Amino acid sequence: MPGDLTALAAGLANLFDPLSLLLLVGGIVLGLVIGILPGLGPPIAIAVALPFTFYMDAVPSLMLLLAIYSAATYGGSISAIALGIPGTGSAMATVLDGHRMFKNGQGGEALGLSLTASIIGGLFSALALAVLAPFLASVAVQFGPREYLAISVFGLLVVVRVAGDDWVKGMIAAAIGLFLTTWGVDPVNGTTRYLFGSWHLYEGMPFVPFLLGIFAVSEMFIQAEHNLRASKFDSDSLRARLPSLPVLNRLKGLIFRSSAIGTIIGVIPGEGAAVGAFFSYSEAKRRSDAPEKFGTGIPEGIVAPETANNATIGGALVPTLTLGVPGSPAAAVLLGAFLIQGLVPGPKLFADRPDLMYSIFLGLFVINILMIFIGLVTIRFAAKIVAIPSQIVIPSVLILCFLGTYSVTGDLFGILVMILAGIFGYLFRKLGFPIAPLSIGFVLGEILETALRQSFVVSSGNLVGVFNTPIALTIYGILLATILWEPITKRLLKGKTSK
């Protein structure tokens, strides 16, 4: 107990350091702006900011990135409501009722509901993270190579399953991500692999330049193809009106249910905020006494997805912090911040740096509370933010990518990797391949390879022994159930409708 109190006091001191607070506030503002701009989103926002944390201490850098993550997830709802164009994928469900309310002259109410629901969902998931993460970390202490292999396979295959309709392309994307992590020095026996005559690759594919290229640069190439028309609307309608207590009381059941749904879906690696938002929206519609009103502009159609998408943030951080398995593409980039700081997420991190864990838990609460006030101000300037032409946005983001990469690598090789990764990511996406399995395969590759090879050593080369531990078998069982759940339920539903 005294040790916990000491760690809590240290975590509070780190969090309320002036630099940490300044970066936290700046991260919220930056995340909101990037979230409002259509086409950008949390993974790109975190990727662009990631290089600039290279020389920071762990707590300030993580506060900056967590604030960007939370704010960008919410910010997409502002353009979704005002323009009918979701700033992020997680805000697509919000368009259905949010934009309809805006056009019906209820824009202030819609924006207020969105902000309030996002804050409540974020606070709920922050509490869930603070409760679940230490418990899961205590269980993960028992993990050996075979258990880490199982959880890595679980995270990778679940991401492939939800990345798109074409699972073959998802598998190919994941395989490419895994292959890229084999470049450089073999982590087990020290031999070199795939150097292609370049000493720059001794330490493997550069982490930050590759992620910046895949996420940010490729997205800028995509955005350069589109010219969004300037949208005009009455800026007075961007005066958010927070819902009254009677309204929140009427919606409390929906808010709690959506918070739980978002947190649970966030915990499952690869699902992400968009899945949580749509699942919560469909569940709210299914349980409603008047499902036909959904899509016509009702508060429930905003509260359900907005509560859930921000609730996925704390959920996604549970496997990220305790197992080192990112719960979403944004969490995969966030994992890079830990690696840059020389920190390896997992149960050992909870034992070695409890102060850091407390800073993260408490930081999420502070971020969501401050977002109420900063969000109300930012909404007023949304019209000007959306009006920023792509001719300014795209070069600005690319310049930040170049500066950030050079600040990390200190040479032109990193910039070359970023450019090539951006071109590759652009072509990859144009051919219909999903980015999420590629990025998470790249992040998990070294963990998976090391765990697989160590598992063979532990089991004396026995293939069955690689999988044969109670925890590993349980994880594989859950994975099998997850894979089979959708086709089984579809078949059952089809059988019921045919009768």
Phi and psi in degrees as a GROMACS rama.xvg file:
@    title "Ramachandran Plot"
@    xaxis  label "Phi"
@    yaxis  label "Psi"
@TYPE xy
-58.4847  -37.5108  PRO-2
-63.1875  -39.4332  GLY-3
-64.33  -41.5042  ASP-4
-65.8129  -37.5559  LEU-5
-64.6926  -43.6576  THR-6
-64.8925  -39.466  ALA-7
-63.3775  -43.4634  LEU-8
-63.3374  -40.5982  ALA-9
-66.4991  -39.5649  ALA-10
-63.0554  -41.9493  GLY-11
-64.2731  -42.4211  LEU-12
-62.9104  -41.4869  ALA-13
-65.0699  -41.4015  ASN-14
-66.7219  -42.0024  LEU-15
-93.4713  16.3599  PHE-16
-63.2718  138  ASP-17
-52.9337  -40.3533  PRO-18
-65.7986  -41.6797  LEU-19
-62.3224  -43.872  SER-20
-66.2504  -40.5449  LEU-21
-62.8581  -45.2196  LEU-22
-67.4691  -34.0048  LEU-23
-63.5548  -47.1991  LEU-24
-64.8238  -44.4587  VAL-25
-61.5242  -37.4411  GLY-26
-64.4915  -38.5069  GLY-27
-63.4645  -46.625  ILE-28
-61.7105  -47.7123  VAL-29
-63.1476  -41.9715  LEU-30
-63.3444  -41.1466  GLY-31
-63.3595  -44.0246  LEU-32
-62.8128  -46.3742  VAL-33
-67.5953  -36.7442  ILE-34
-64.7782  -37.1797  GLY-35
-68.057  -37.4559  ILE-36
-68.2109  117.879  LEU-37
-59.304  137.68  PRO-38
99.5129  -23.6156  GLY-39
-93.8001  178.052  LEU-40
-178.851  -178.823  GLY-41
-54.3837  -47.4719  PRO-42
-59.8986  -41.6238  PRO-43
-68.8581  -41.7173  ILE-44
-61.2745  -45.0117  ALA-45
-67.9906  -40.6837  ILE-46
-61.7693  -40.8671  ALA-47
-67.2912  -38.1656  VAL-48
-80.5133  -21.4976  ALA-49
-54.3531  -47.8195  LEU-50
-60.7727  -28.5953  PRO-51
-77.13  -6.36805  PHE-52
-93.5088  0.705405  THR-53
-58.6279  -37.6785  PHE-54
-104.186  10.7194  TYR-55
-89.556  162.725  MET-56
-72.8198  166.68  ASP-57
-62.5154  -48.2587  ALA-58
-65.7404  -50.9267  VAL-59
-57.8002  -41.1096  PRO-60
-65.923  -41.9628  SER-61
-70.3272  -34.3599  LEU-62
-63.774  -41.3913  MET-63
-60.1948  -48.5477  LEU-64
-72.8088  -37.4325  LEU-65
-66.1837  -38.1038  LEU-66
-64.9506  -41.513  ALA-67
-62.454  -45.0396  ILE-68
-56.7222  -51.9261  TYR-69
-65.808  -47.4456  SER-70
-68.5541  -39.3235  ALA-71
-66.6663  -35.309  ALA-72
-62.8019  -41.5327  THR-73
-74.5812  -40.4777  TYR-74
-55.66  -30.0279  GLY-75
-61.2068  -23.4558  GLY-76
-73.0478  -24.4082  SER-77
-66.1565  -49.1902  ILE-78
-71.3132  -27.756  SER-79
-63.9073  -42.5854  ALA-80
-75.1105  -46.6364  ILE-81
-76.2721  -34.9941  ALA-82
-112.806  -17.6833  LEU-83
77.232  12.5494  GLY-84
-118.724  108.556  ILE-85
-66.054  127.888  PRO-86
-68.5987  -25.7377  GLY-87
-134.851  162.096  THR-88
-61.7355  -32.0463  GLY-89
-70.1369  -13.7747  SER-90
-95.8531  3.73228  ALA-91
-62.6658  -37.2898  MET-92
-69.6438  -27.7718  ALA-93
-67.7557  -27.5872  THR-94
-58.3509  -37.5786  VAL-95
-55.5187  -47.8727  LEU-96
-105.537  -29.9377  ASP-97
-63.2774  -47.9008  GLY-98
-69.868  -32.5694  HIS-99
-64.4703  -41.8937  ARG-100
-64.0923  -38.9171  MET-101
-61.0352  -45.1952  PHE-102
-70.4151  -23.1291  LYS-103
-84.2666  7.25825  ASN-104
84.8555  14.0465  GLY-105
-112.152  34.5103  GLN-106
-61.4563  -43.2915  GLY-107
-60.7643  -42.0151  GLY-108
-66.336  -41.6814  GLU-109
-63.7042  -44.1069  ALA-110
-66.631  -36.8764  LEU-111
-66.4875  -41.5239  GLY-112
-63.1487  -42.4575  LEU-113
-62.1466  -47.1592  SER-114
-63.7963  -46.94  LEU-115
-63.7192  -44.4814  THR-116
-63.7907  -40.8752  ALA-117
-62.7972  -41.548  SER-118
-65.0208  -45.5051  ILE-119
-63.7986  -43.6588  ILE-120
-61.273  -40.9428  GLY-121
-65.8614  -41.2326  GLY-122
-66.6086  -40.2747  LEU-123
-60.0858  -46.6739  PHE-124
-71.9156  -29.4885  SER-125
-64.4022  -41.0229  ALA-126
-65.2859  -42.9172  LEU-127
-61.8825  -40.2952  ALA-128
-61.5228  -45.177  LEU-129
-64.0578  -29.3211  ALA-130
-86.6367  -46.2828  VAL-131
-77.3151  -40.1187  LEU-132
-60.0653  -49.2251  ALA-133
-61.9899  -37.6389  PRO-134
-63.6955  -47.9255  PHE-135
-65.5074  -35.0547  LEU-136
-64.379  -37.1794  ALA-137
-66.8  -32.8215  SER-138
-72.0905  -39.8214  VAL-139
-68.8526  -14.4344  ALA-140
-59.3165  -28.8521  VAL-141
-80.8713  -3.90287  GLN-142
-72.5704  136.121  PHE-143
-116.014  -166.501  GLY-144
-56.5548  -40.2055  PRO-145
-69.0826  -33.7592  ARG-146
-71.3259  -40.7647  GLU-147
-67.5053  -32.9796  TYR-148
-63.1128  -44.5339  LEU-149
-62.8545  -44.3743  ALA-150
-70.6259  -32.1639  ILE-151
-68.0071  -44.4158  SER-152
-62.3012  -41.4717  VAL-153
-58.6103  -51.5337  PHE-154
-61.1197  -40.5774  GLY-155
-69.1195  -46.4179  LEU-156
-71.2453  -33.7575  LEU-157
-65.6695  -39.256  VAL-158
-63.3335  -42.5619  VAL-159
-59.8606  -40.623  VAL-160
-65.2439  -37.2424  ARG-161
-98.8791  -0.239283  VAL-162
-75.3577  -18.7022  ALA-163
169.906  175.898  GLY-164
-71.1727  -28.908  ASP-165
-94.1581  94.8198  ASP-166
-70.3692  -22.9423  TRP-167
-64.2815  -45.3459  VAL-168
-64.2021  -35.8197  LYS-169
-63.3247  -41.0186  GLY-170
-65.8056  -40.9783  MET-171
-63.1113  -42.4541  ILE-172
-61.9101  -44.9844  ALA-173
-63.6302  -40.1055  ALA-174
-64.1247  -38.8022  ALA-175
-64.9403  -42.6134  ILE-176
-59.9297  -42.876  GLY-177
-64.1363  -42.7295  LEU-178
-61.1527  -40.3159  PHE-179
-64.009  -25.2831  LEU-180
-78.7038  -9.24966  THR-181
-86.2202  -5.41278  THR-182
-72.512  143.035  TRP-183
104.757  -149.782  GLY-184
-85.0817  131.498  VAL-185
-60.711  125.108  ASP-186
-69.9952  -15.2479  PRO-187
-98.7461  -52.2379  VAL-188
-112.222  -0.733562  ASN-189
82.0794  4.47309  GLY-190
-75.6982  161.149  THR-191
-98.0779  147.847  THR-192
-140.121  135.707  ARG-193
52.545  49.7525  TYR-194
-83.7713  -24.6759  LEU-195
53.7673  35.1835  PHE-196
74.887  9.61424  GLY-197
-112.814  123.133  SER-198
-70.0598  -16.478  TRP-199
-62.916  -22.9446  HIS-200
-93.6687  7.44938  LEU-201
-58.3204  -36.2142  TYR-202
-93.3422  12.8012  GLU-203
91.2791  -180  GLY-204
-61.7755  125.069  MET-205
-56.3082  124.844  PRO-206
-65.4436  -57.7695  PHE-207
-64.9285  -49.0508  VAL-208
-58.5532  -38.18  PRO-209
-65.4499  -47.3341  PHE-210
-65.5072  -38.8483  LEU-211
-61.5676  -42.5687  LEU-212
-65.6188  -47.3378  GLY-213
-64.0933  -43.63  ILE-214
-87.8481  -61.5539  PHE-215
-78.7956  -51.8269  ALA-216
-65.8738  -43.5776  VAL-217
-62.9644  -37.4526  SER-218
-66.5832  -36.2592  GLU-219
-66.0448  -36.583  MET-220
-63.8757  -40.73  PHE-221
-64.2222  -45.9853  ILE-222
-64.0337  -31.2864  GLN-223
-65.0148  -18.984  ALA-224
-79.1237  -18.7216  GLU-225
-112.607  140.031  HIS-226
-115.967  99.5296  ASN-227
-75.437  132.62  LEU-228
-70.0568  144.232  ARG-229
-66.1857  127.851  ALA-230
-96.8981  136.166  SER-231
-115.867  135.202  LYS-232
-157.245  162.886  PHE-233
-68.6271  116.618  ASP-234
-65.0246  -19.7598  SER-235
-64.8795  -25.3508  ASP-236
-73.8439  -5.69339  SER-237
-93.7026  22.7777  LEU-238
-92.0895  98.5032  ARG-239
-66.8833  138.004  ALA-240
-117.769  113.343  ARG-241
-67.2283  143.042  LEU-242
-67.2545  149.951  PRO-243
-76.4081  166.309  SER-244
-61.6107  -40.3056  LEU-245
-60.4023  -37.6502  PRO-246
-65.4936  -45.3114  VAL-247
-64.6255  -35.7964  LEU-248
-64.5906  -38.774  ASN-249
-66.794  -30.9486  ARG-250
-99.277  6.83364  LEU-251
-61.7096  -37.1768  LYS-252
-63.8347  -44.2174  GLY-253
-64.1874  -41.5449  LEU-254
-63.7083  -46.1099  ILE-255
-63.8918  -44.7439  PHE-256
-63.4407  -43.0241  ARG-257
-68.6225  -35.3936  SER-258
-63.2661  -43.8618  SER-259
-65.5298  -43.2477  ALA-260
-61.1195  -47.4231  ILE-261
-61.7587  -42.3155  GLY-262
-65.4947  -44.5339  THR-263
-63.8523  -44.9587  ILE-264
-66.1274  -34.5174  ILE-265
-63.5554  -34.9634  GLY-266
-65.5432  -33.3535  VAL-267
-71.9607  117.029  ILE-268
-56.3865  130.148  PRO-269
95.6997  -15.998  GLY-270
-68.5514  -56.9637  GLU-271
84.7174  173.564  GLY-272
-68.0023  -36.325  ALA-273
-63.3857  -42.7559  ALA-274
-64.1112  -44.0882  VAL-275
-60.96  -41.849  GLY-276
-64.7622  -47.9167  ALA-277
-68.2356  -38.4038  PHE-278
-63.7481  -43.9727  PHE-279
-65.7303  -39.662  SER-280
-62.3106  -46.5395  TYR-281
-67.3583  -34.9512  SER-282
-69.2286  -39.1025  GLU-283
-63.1827  -41.307  ALA-284
-65.804  -40.1868  LYS-285
-64.7755  -37.6769  ARG-286
-88.0634  -6.14524  ARG-287
-74.1195  148.794  SER-288
-76.2862  -17.3803  ASP-289
-134.758  68.6637  ALA-290
-62.3641  -23.3582  PRO-291
-68.2001  -15.8539  GLU-292
-80.5358  -16.9591  LYS-293
-65.7365  131.915  PHE-294
97.2303  -7.62472  GLY-295
-99.3328  -4.24495  THR-296
102.625  66.7346  GLY-297
-123.265  152.085  ILE-298
-56.9409  -38.7082  PRO-299
-58.2798  -32.8604  GLU-300
-71.531  -14.7015  GLY-301
-98.1109  -45.1259  ILE-302
-62.1465  -42.8807  VAL-303
-60.5854  -56.1658  ALA-304
-70.2412  -34.6444  PRO-305
-72.5808  -33.6753  GLU-306
-66.3231  -44.7789  THR-307
-68.3768  -42.81  ALA-308
-66.549  -35.5587  ASN-309
-77.8865  -24.0494  ASN-310
-70.3874  -22.536  ALA-311
-69.3411  -18.5509  THR-312
-64.6544  -54.3891  ILE-313
-62.4065  -37.7374  GLY-314
-62.3578  -43.2062  GLY-315
-65.798  -26.3025  ALA-316
-77.9878  -16.4937  LEU-317
-62.2452  -57.4941  VAL-318
-69.0507  -27.6711  PRO-319
-64.4889  -46.8083  THR-320
-78.4193  -36.418  LEU-321
-88.8452  -31.2833  THR-322
-119.443  -11.9644  LEU-323
75.3269  18.5493  GLY-324
-109.212  110.398  VAL-325
-64.6668  135.013  PRO-326
-83.2348  -8.24352  GLY-327
-160.88  165.362  SER-328
-56.9997  -38.9017  PRO-329
-64.5323  -40.5971  ALA-330
-66.6242  -29.3409  ALA-331
-64.3166  -41.762  ALA-332
-68.7744  -39.032  VAL-333
-61.4938  -34.9708  LEU-334
-58.5124  -32.0943  LEU-335
-61.5813  -31.8786  GLY-336
-64.2124  -39.6526  ALA-337
-63.6473  -44.7888  PHE-338
-65.1351  -37.1809  LEU-339
-61.4475  -35.8119  ILE-340
-82.1651  1.31683  GLN-341
76.5958  20.7254  GLY-342
-107.586  134.648  LEU-343
-111.295  107.728  VAL-344
-56.5066  142.643  PRO-345
152.27  -179.601  GLY-346
-59.671  -31.7635  PRO-347
-65.9652  -32.6013  LYS-348
-65.8173  -35.8794  LEU-349
-64.6824  -35.1469  PHE-350
-77.2404  -38.4035  ALA-351
-82.0425  -35.6301  ASP-352
-130.765  61.8484  ARG-353
-62.2158  -29.5602  PRO-354
-62.6208  -38.315  ASP-355
-66.1298  -40.6583  LEU-356
-63.1127  -42.8213  MET-357
-63.7528  -37.7141  TYR-358
-61.759  -39.9845  SER-359
-67.7454  -47.0305  ILE-360
-60.1158  -50.2535  PHE-361
-69.0122  -34.7921  LEU-362
-60.4429  -39.1399  GLY-363
-63.4245  -38.0981  LEU-364
-63.691  -47.084  PHE-365
-62.6579  -42.104  VAL-366
-58.2034  -47.5391  ILE-367
-67.7395  -35.9254  ASN-368
-68.5288  -45.1331  ILE-369
-66.0798  -27.5705  LEU-370
-65.6683  -24.4494  MET-371
-59.0111  -50.2253  ILE-372
-76.3521  -44.187  PHE-373
-68.0551  -36.0009  ILE-374
-63.9181  -41.3435  GLY-375
-61.0282  -38.1526  LEU-376
-72.8906  -44.3781  VAL-377
-63.9038  -36.1504  THR-378
-56.4229  -35.765  ILE-379
-63.7883  -26.8252  ARG-380
-101.138  8.92653  PHE-381
-60.0065  -37.6982  ALA-382
-60.1142  -40.6772  ALA-383
-72.4295  -35.3493  LYS-384
-65.8403  -46.3548  ILE-385
-64.0035  -29.3311  VAL-386
-77.5225  -6.34577  ALA-387
-62.9352  121.221  ILE-388
-68.7705  151.265  PRO-389
-63.239  -23.7613  SER-390
-64.0588  -18.9393  GLN-391
-98.5092  -42.4613  ILE-392
-62.6468  -49.9232  VAL-393
-63.2579  -51.0504  ILE-394
-61.5494  -35.6728  PRO-395
-64.0677  -44.8615  SER-396
-64.7683  -41.9676  VAL-397
-64.5668  -39.5102  LEU-398
-62.7038  -42.4871  ILE-399
-61.8335  -38.4942  LEU-400
-62.8271  -45.1606  CYS-401
-63.4317  -46.6274  PHE-402
-63.7091  -43.9372  LEU-403
-63.5505  -43.7723  GLY-404
-63.7588  -44.886  THR-405
-65.7677  -34.6503  TYR-406
-65.678  -27.7169  SER-407
-85.8599  -48.5676  VAL-408
-89.1048  -32.0825  THR-409
72.0499  13.0867  GLY-410
-148.12  172.259  ASP-411
-79.9265  -14.2222  LEU-412
-64.015  -40.5195  PHE-413
-61.5615  -40.5462  GLY-414
-65.7402  -40.0273  ILE-415
-60.6187  -44.3994  LEU-416
-60.0738  -43.7264  VAL-417
-62.2169  -44.8754  MET-418
-63.932  -46.8791  ILE-419
-64.4033  -39.3561  LEU-420
-64.8778  -36.6062  ALA-421
-65.3589  -43.8072  GLY-422
-64.4461  -44.004  ILE-423
-61.0988  -45.5269  PHE-424
-61.9346  -38.833  GLY-425
-62.9693  -50.5841  TYR-426
-64.0681  -38.5676  LEU-427
-58.1805  -46.9351  PHE-428
-71.3885  -36.2915  ARG-429
-64.8149  -28.6495  LYS-430
-84.6394  1.66076  LEU-431
89.1809  13.5361  GLY-432
-87.7993  138.494  PHE-433
-78.6672  144.891  PRO-434
-81.1235  -33.4957  ILE-435
-56.6417  -49.4923  ALA-436
-63.4205  -34.3071  PRO-437
-63.1813  -48.2442  LEU-438
-68.7505  -42.2144  SER-439
-73.4812  -32.8258  ILE-440
-61.5844  -38.4831  GLY-441
-66.8238  -37.3006  PHE-442
-74.9314  -39.7876  VAL-443
-87.5824  -11.1918  LEU-444
-54.4658  -49.5397  GLY-445
-66.2982  -39.9912  GLU-446
-61.3521  -45.7059  ILE-447
-65.568  -44.8213  LEU-448
-63.3778  -47.2006  GLU-449
-61.959  -43.6569  THR-450
-64.343  -39.8502  ALA-451
-63.5337  -47.171  LEU-452
-69.8737  -37.047  ARG-453
-68.5819  -33.1288  GLN-454
-64.0056  -39.3675  SER-455
-65.1759  -37.3621  PHE-456
-65.7417  -46.7232  VAL-457
-61.6821  -37.7604  VAL-458
-92.2368  10.9169  SER-459
56.7733  36.8679  SER-460
80.0773  3.55753  GLY-461
-80.4868  117.287  ASN-462
-60.358  -41.8083  LEU-463
-63.2795  -38.1132  VAL-464
-65.3513  -21.4392  GLY-465
-62.802  -30.8601  VAL-466
-106.51  -8.84486  PHE-467
-91.7212  69.2455  ASN-468
-133.992  150.447  THR-469
-55.338  -45.2462  PRO-470
-67.0548  -44.4469  ILE-471
-62.333  -43.7743  ALA-472
-63.3708  -36.4302  LEU-473
-63.7165  -43.7914  THR-474
-63.3385  -43.8051  ILE-475
-65.0649  -34.6144  TYR-476
-64.7033  -42.8343  GLY-477
-64.2252  -39.1938  ILE-478
-61.2855  -45.1785  LEU-479
-62.1745  -42.5741  LEU-480
-63.8468  -38.1431  ALA-481
-64.5017  -41.0937  THR-482
-69.1573  -39.848  ILE-483
-84.1499  -16.5286  LEU-484
-58.7138  -48.9825  TRP-485
-64.4074  -51.4701  GLU-486
-63.0271  -34.055  PRO-487
-67.3992  -46.3712  ILE-488
-65.0149  -36.4897  THR-489
-63.8385  -40.9085  LYS-490
-66.8287  -41.5804  ARG-491
-63.7596  -42.8032  LEU-492
-64.6918  -38.7393  LEU-493
-64.8554  -37.8259  LYS-494
-66.9141  -36.6797  GLY-495
-69.2567  -39.7868  LYS-496
-72.5837  -25.7418  THR-497
-78.4709  -17.2776  SER-498
